[in-house]
Amino acid sequence: MKDYDFTLKFNLQQPKVDPSVYVEALYAGGCDDALIGIGKKGYISLNFIREAPFAYEAMSTAIADAKRVIPHASLIEAAPDYAGLTDAAKILGCTRQNVRKLIVTGEPSSPPPIYEGTPSIWHLAEILDWLREVKAYPIDSSLIEVAKMKMDLNNVKGWQTLEPTYQETIKALVS
């Protein structure tokens, strides 16, 4: 069993409801391993450190537990998935300049950003995987596993918003 650290952000679909009404129910409903954020009405964020054999099991049971307590909640994002240089540096325990040197000014095999601008954004899983595979950084496998799961969840969430009549055509275009 490993500990998996991840954050799930939910839209409560009822903007006038104070999310603090769900805190005790979430704790009693299986989310006692989460730090619950209720800073904005209509939204709730749960930062889990959940023990499980695999990241998929940790994250899927966490989502199921939260949705059992708040059935109308809709997952907005599994985080952190989208990462800038500062985010990656914080996770890796090094400086932003070091990450910039590795990724931005490094070799051409470095992962491409999903948004190139100021700041550029990458999928954290792609950065971690590249650093371990290409640069031989000692990245913990559970960190990469949970990062890939977060990326997959967010990609599926985005895919669901795509016009159904275009899904197959777009899938063929990007294959």
N, C-alpha and C positions, 0 to 999 in steps of 0.2 A: 504494500500500500504506500502511496505517495501523497504528499500534500500539494494541492493545486490551488494557486492564487489567481483569481479572476474577478472581474466586476461585471454585473449584469444591470443594464439600465432599462427600466420599463416606463411606458406611458400608461397611466391609469385610466385613460379614456374618459375620465370625469374630472375636468380641470378645477371644479370648485371644491372637490373633496380634499380635505387636509390629509396628506399621506400618513401623518402620525397615528391615525386610527388603525393602521395596519401593522404597526411595529410589534405589539405583543402577539398578535395572531401569527405573524411570520415566524417569530421566535418559537411559538408553540407548535407551528406547522412544519417544522423540520429545517428552518433557516437559522438555527441557533449557532451556526458556524459562520454567520455573516455579520458584518458591520453594515448597518442600514442607514442610508443617507436620505433625508427627507427635506432638502433645502428648498425645493420649488413645488408649489401646488400642482397636482396633476402628474407628478413624476416621482419615481422612487428608484434608488440605486442600492444595490446589494453587493458589497465586496466580500467574497467568500474566500476562505481557506478551507477547502473541503478535501477530506481524505478519501481516496478511491484508488482502484488498481489502474485506471486509465483516465485521461482527461475527458474523454467523451462521457464516461459514466459520471464523473464529478459534475460536469456542466449540465448534462441532460437531467440528472436528478435535482440539481439546484433550480433549473427552470421549471421542472414539474412541481417541485415543492412551492415555489413562489406562485405559480399559476393555480395551484390547488387552493391556496389561501385567497388569491386575488384573481379569479377566473377571467375577468374582463381586461386584465393587464396585457399589454402588447410589448414584446421585446423590441427595444430600439437598437441596442448595441451590446455586444460582448466586448469588453475592453480589458487592457489596452490592446488594440489591433493596429490602429493607425498611429504611426509614430514619426515624429520629427527627430532631428539629430540630438536634441536635448533629451527627449524621452529615451532614445536608445542608449545614450551615454549614462543616464541615471540607472537604467536597468542593468547595464554592463559594468557599472562601477568605475567608469573612466571619464575623461573630459569630452566635451562636445567637439573640441578641436581634433581629438584623436579619432572619433567616429567620422568626422567630416573628411579627414585625411584618408581614412580607409575606404569610405563609400563614395564620396563625391569626387575626390581627386585620385582615387585608387585605380585599380585595373579595370578594363572594360567589362569584366565578368561580374562586376558588382551589381546588386539588384537594382532594377530601374524603379524610380519613384512612381507612385500611383497619381501623384500630383506634383508637378515640377513648377515651383514658384518660390515665394518667400513667405513662409518656409516651405520646403519640399516635404512631402509625406510619403512614407513607405508602409507596407505591411510589416509589422514587427517580426512575424514568422519568417519572412523572406530574408530580413537582415540577419536574424539569429542563425538560420540554416546556412546562409552563405558564409558567415563568420566561422561557423564550426567546420563546414565542409571544405571551404577554399582557403581560409586563413588559419585553420587549425586552432581556433580559440576554444578553450574548454567550457563550452556552454552546456549547462545541465539539460539532459534529454527531456525532463518533465517540463522545463520552461519552454522548450521548442514545441513539445506536444500540445501544451495548453495554448500557445500562440497560434499554432496551426488550426486548432479547434475554434478559436475565436475568429480567425480569418474565415473559416468555412461557414460559421454561423452568420457572420455579417454578409458574406457573399450570397448565401441563400436568401437572407432577408432582402438584399438588393434585387435579387432575381425575381422575387415575388412581386415587386412593384413594376416589373417590365410588362408591357402590354402583351397579353397571352398570344395574340395573333402573330407577334413578331418573335416569340421566344425561339422557335426552331430555326428561323432564318438567321437570327443574330448568333445563335449557337454555332451554326455552320460558318458564319463569317469569321468568328474568332478562333475557330479550331485550327 
